[in-house]
Amino acid sequence: MAMLQRLRTRNFIPPADAGVSPLCVTGLSVAYHRQLALRDVSWAAPTGGLVAVVGPNGAGKSTFLKAVLGLVPALAGTVEVYGRPLAQQRGLIGYVPQRESVDWDFPVNALDVVTMGRYGMIGWGRRITGAHKRAGMAALDRVGMADYARRQIGQLSGGQQQRVFLARALAQEARLYFMDEPLAGVDAATEQTILAVLRELEAEGRTVICVHHDLQTVAATFDHVLMLNRTLVAAGPVATTLTDANLRLAYGQRASGLSLLS
C-alpha cells in the first residue's frame, strides 16, 4: 500500500493553465576543484517550446544541465520540475548526453540502448517485455534507425549513435528533455532528423532544453534562449534576448563578428 502511495505521488504534472514552470532553478552554484563553474543561477523554463543554452566555451553550459539533473553536485541551489523536487519527478525527464561522454565499446545493440530509457517504467532487475521492446522499436523508427536495431552501438557512425541516444530519450516518454549539443558534429541527414523530432516534441507541448554552440542557427531553430557565462547573463524569447548587447555581456570581445538576428 505504501508503495502504491509513493507511485501516485511521483511524476506530477500540473494542469496546463496552472502557470507552473517545467523547470525552476533557484540560486544554483557549482564548483570544480574549488573554482566556481556556475554562480547563483536562477531561471524558470517556459512551458513548451525549444530552449537554446548558449555561451562561450567554459561558460558552464553542460555543467548547468548536469547540475540540474543531479549528475554533478551543487554547492547551493534548488531544482524543481513541475513544482516538485527533482527526486520526485525524474520519470518526467529525458536526457541526451554529449557523444564524447559515452562508452561506445559497451557490448549492447541499438535496441538495448533505447530500451534502457524504459527502465523507469520497467523497474531495475525486471524483465523487459514485448511491449517495451515495441516502444523501443517505435522510437528507433521515429529517428530513422529501425533497420539498425540489432547493430552493436560501437559499430554505428557518430550521427547514427546520436540518433540512437535521441531514441532512448524518446522512449522515456518524458515531458521535459535535456540535450547536450545534440547537433554537434553530425551529418546533414542526422541534423535534419533531429530538428524534425525537436519540432514534433514542441508541437506535443513538451519542453526541450538544448546546449547549442552555433549562434547563427539559434533564431531558426529555437523559441527561447538561456545565455550563460558562469552566471546568468540573459534569458527569454530569442527575438528579444539574442541581442548585440547581451552577446557582448556573454562573449565579451569575442562577440564581434557574430551573426545575429536578421
C-alpha positions as CSV (number, residue, x, y, z in Angstrom):
1,M,0.0,0.0,0.0
2,A,2.8,2.4,0.9
3,M,4.5,1.6,-2.4
4,L,1.3,2.4,-4.3
5,Q,1.0,5.7,-2.5
6,R,4.6,6.6,-3.4
7,L,3.9,5.8,-7.1
8,R,0.8,8.0,-7.0
9,T,2.8,11.0,-5.7
10,R,5.6,10.7,-8.3
11,N,5.7,12.3,-11.7
12,F,3.2,15.0,-11.1
13,I,2.2,17.3,-14.0
14,P,0.0,20.3,-13.0
15,P,-2.8,21.5,-15.4
16,A,-1.5,23.5,-18.3
17,D,-3.2,26.6,-17.1
18,A,-1.7,26.4,-13.6
19,G,1.3,28.5,-14.6
20,V,3.8,26.1,-13.1
21,S,7.2,26.1,-14.9
22,P,8.5,22.7,-16.2
23,L,11.9,23.6,-14.6
24,C,12.6,26.2,-11.9
25,V,16.2,26.6,-10.8
26,T,17.0,28.9,-7.9
27,G,20.4,30.0,-6.7
28,L,22.3,27.2,-8.4
29,S,26.1,27.2,-7.9
30,V,28.6,24.5,-8.8
31,A,32.4,24.3,-8.2
32,Y,35.1,22.1,-9.7
33,H,38.4,21.9,-7.8
34,R,37.4,24.9,-5.6
35,Q,36.7,27.1,-8.6
36,L,33.2,28.2,-9.4
37,A,31.8,26.8,-12.6
38,L,28.3,28.3,-12.1
39,R,27.4,31.1,-9.7
40,D,23.9,31.8,-8.4
41,V,21.9,30.9,-11.5
42,S,18.1,31.3,-11.1
43,W,15.8,30.6,-14.1
44,A,12.3,29.3,-14.9
45,A,11.9,27.5,-18.2
46,P,8.9,28.3,-20.4
47,T,6.1,25.8,-20.7
48,G,6.6,24.1,-24.0
49,G,9.0,25.1,-26.8
50,L,12.7,24.8,-27.6
51,V,15.3,26.5,-25.5
52,A,18.9,27.0,-26.5
53,V,21.5,27.2,-23.8
54,V,24.3,29.3,-25.2
55,G,27.5,30.9,-24.1
56,P,31.3,30.9,-24.7
57,N,33.5,27.8,-24.1
58,G,33.8,27.3,-20.4
59,A,30.7,29.2,-19.6
60,G,29.2,26.3,-17.7
61,K,26.5,25.2,-20.2
62,S,27.0,21.4,-19.8
63,T,27.6,21.9,-16.1
64,F,24.3,23.6,-15.9
65,L,22.5,20.6,-17.4
66,K,24.3,18.1,-15.3
67,A,23.8,20.0,-12.1
68,V,20.1,20.4,-12.8
69,L,19.9,16.6,-13.4
70,G,21.9,15.8,-10.2
71,L,24.7,14.3,-12.2
72,V,27.2,16.7,-10.6
73,P,26.9,18.0,-7.0
74,A,25.8,21.6,-6.5
75,L,27.3,23.9,-3.8
76,A,23.9,25.6,-3.4
77,G,20.5,26.0,-5.0
78,T,17.3,24.1,-5.6
79,V,15.8,22.5,-8.7
80,E,12.1,21.9,-9.1
81,V,10.4,20.0,-12.0
82,Y,6.7,21.0,-12.5
83,G,6.7,22.5,-9.0
84,R,8.1,19.5,-7.1
85,P,11.7,18.4,-6.2
86,L,13.7,16.7,-8.9
87,A,13.9,13.4,-7.0
88,Q,10.1,13.1,-7.2
89,Q,9.9,13.9,-10.9
90,R,12.7,12.0,-12.6
91,G,10.3,10.0,-14.6
92,L,9.3,13.2,-16.5
93,I,12.8,13.8,-17.7
94,G,14.7,12.6,-20.8
95,Y,18.4,13.2,-21.3
96,V,20.7,13.1,-24.4
97,P,24.3,13.4,-23.2
98,Q,27.3,14.5,-25.3
99,R,28.5,11.7,-27.5
100,E,32.0,12.1,-26.1
101,S,30.8,11.1,-22.6
102,V,29.5,7.6,-23.7
103,D,31.5,4.3,-23.7
104,W,30.8,3.2,-27.2
105,D,32.6,-0.2,-26.6
106,F,29.9,-1.4,-24.3
107,P,28.5,-4.7,-25.8
108,V,24.9,-3.7,-26.4
109,N,22.9,-3.1,-29.6
110,A,20.9,-0.1,-30.6
111,L,17.6,-1.5,-29.3
112,D,19.2,-2.4,-26.0
113,V,20.3,1.2,-25.6
114,V,16.9,2.5,-26.4
115,T,15.1,0.2,-24.0
116,M,17.3,1.4,-21.2
117,G,15.2,4.5,-21.5
118,R,12.3,2.4,-20.3
119,Y,13.8,1.3,-17.0
120,G,12.0,3.9,-15.1
121,M,8.7,2.2,-16.2
122,I,10.1,-1.4,-16.1
123,G,11.9,-1.3,-12.8
124,W,15.5,-2.4,-12.3
125,G,16.0,-6.1,-12.4
126,R,12.7,-6.8,-14.1
127,R,12.2,-8.5,-17.4
128,I,11.9,-6.3,-20.5
129,T,8.5,-7.2,-22.0
130,G,7.5,-7.2,-25.6
131,A,5.5,-4.0,-25.1
132,H,8.7,-2.2,-24.0
133,K,10.7,-3.6,-26.9
134,R,7.9,-2.4,-29.3
135,A,8.1,1.0,-27.8
136,G,11.9,1.0,-28.3
137,M,11.5,0.0,-31.9
138,A,8.9,2.8,-32.4
139,A,11.4,5.3,-31.0
140,L,14.1,4.0,-33.3
141,D,11.8,4.2,-36.3
142,R,11.0,7.8,-35.3
143,V,14.7,8.7,-35.8
144,G,15.2,6.5,-38.9
145,M,17.2,3.8,-37.1
146,A,14.8,0.8,-37.0
147,D,16.9,-1.1,-39.5
148,Y,19.9,-0.8,-37.2
149,A,18.2,-2.1,-34.1
150,R,20.4,-5.2,-33.8
151,R,23.7,-3.4,-34.6
152,Q,26.3,-3.1,-31.9
153,I,26.3,0.6,-30.8
154,G,30.0,1.0,-31.4
155,Q,29.7,-0.1,-35.0
156,L,27.4,2.8,-35.8
157,S,28.6,6.2,-37.2
158,G,28.6,9.2,-35.0
159,G,25.4,10.5,-36.4
160,Q,23.7,7.2,-36.0
161,Q,24.8,6.9,-32.4
162,Q,23.3,10.3,-31.8
163,R,20.1,9.2,-33.3
164,V,20.0,6.2,-31.0
165,F,20.5,8.3,-27.9
166,L,17.8,10.6,-29.0
167,A,15.5,7.5,-29.5
168,R,16.4,6.4,-25.9
169,A,15.2,9.8,-24.6
170,L,12.0,9.5,-26.7
171,A,11.4,6.0,-25.3
172,Q,11.2,7.6,-21.9
173,E,8.0,9.4,-22.9
174,A,9.3,12.4,-21.0
175,R,7.7,15.8,-20.6
176,L,11.0,17.7,-20.2
177,Y,14.0,17.0,-22.3
178,F,17.7,18.0,-21.8
179,M,20.1,17.6,-24.7
180,D,23.8,18.4,-24.6
181,E,24.8,19.6,-28.1
182,P,22.6,17.1,-30.0
183,L,23.6,18.8,-33.3
184,A,27.3,18.9,-32.8
185,G,29.4,17.0,-35.3
186,V,26.5,15.2,-37.0
187,D,25.9,14.8,-40.7
188,A,23.3,16.8,-42.6
189,A,20.8,14.0,-42.7
190,T,21.0,13.4,-38.9
191,E,20.7,17.1,-38.2
192,Q,17.5,17.3,-40.2
193,T,16.2,14.2,-38.4
194,I,17.0,15.7,-35.0
195,L,15.4,19.0,-35.9
196,A,12.3,17.3,-37.1
197,V,12.0,15.4,-33.8
198,L,12.5,18.6,-31.8
199,R,9.7,20.3,-33.7
200,E,7.5,17.3,-33.1
201,L,8.2,17.4,-29.4
202,E,7.4,21.2,-29.4
203,A,4.1,20.5,-31.2
204,E,3.3,17.9,-28.5
205,G,3.7,20.6,-25.8
206,R,6.9,19.3,-24.4
207,T,9.8,21.5,-23.3
208,V,13.3,20.8,-24.8
209,I,16.4,22.5,-23.3
210,C,19.5,22.1,-25.6
211,V,23.1,23.2,-25.1
212,H,23.8,24.7,-28.5
213,H,27.1,26.1,-29.9
214,D,26.1,27.7,-33.2
215,L,24.7,31.2,-32.6
216,Q,23.9,31.5,-36.3
217,T,21.2,28.9,-36.2
218,V,19.6,29.8,-32.8
219,A,16.9,32.0,-34.3
220,A,15.9,29.5,-37.0
221,T,15.6,26.6,-34.5
222,F,14.7,27.8,-31.0
223,D,12.0,29.8,-29.4
224,H,13.8,30.8,-26.2
225,V,17.4,31.3,-25.2
226,L,19.3,31.0,-21.9
227,M,22.6,32.8,-22.0
228,L,25.3,31.8,-19.5
229,N,28.8,32.8,-18.7
230,R,29.3,31.1,-15.3
231,T,26.3,33.1,-14.2
232,L,23.0,34.0,-15.8
233,V,23.5,36.7,-18.5
234,A,20.0,36.9,-20.0
235,A,17.0,34.7,-20.7
236,G,13.8,35.0,-22.7
237,P,12.4,34.8,-26.2
238,V,15.0,34.6,-28.9
239,A,13.7,37.7,-30.7
240,T,14.2,40.0,-27.7
241,T,17.1,38.2,-25.9
242,L,19.7,37.4,-28.6
243,T,20.8,41.0,-28.9
244,D,24.1,42.6,-29.6
245,A,24.2,44.0,-26.0
246,N,23.5,40.6,-24.4
247,L,26.0,38.9,-26.7
248,R,28.7,41.3,-25.6
249,L,27.9,40.6,-22.0
250,A,28.2,36.9,-22.6
251,Y,31.1,36.7,-25.0
252,G,32.9,40.0,-24.5
253,Q,35.2,40.9,-27.4
254,R,34.5,37.5,-28.9
255,A,31.0,38.7,-29.8
256,S,32.4,41.0,-32.6
257,G,31.6,39.4,-36.0
258,L,29.0,37.0,-34.7
259,S,25.9,36.8,-37.0
260,L,22.9,37.9,-35.1
261,L,19.2,38.1,-35.8
262,S,18.4,39.4,-39.2
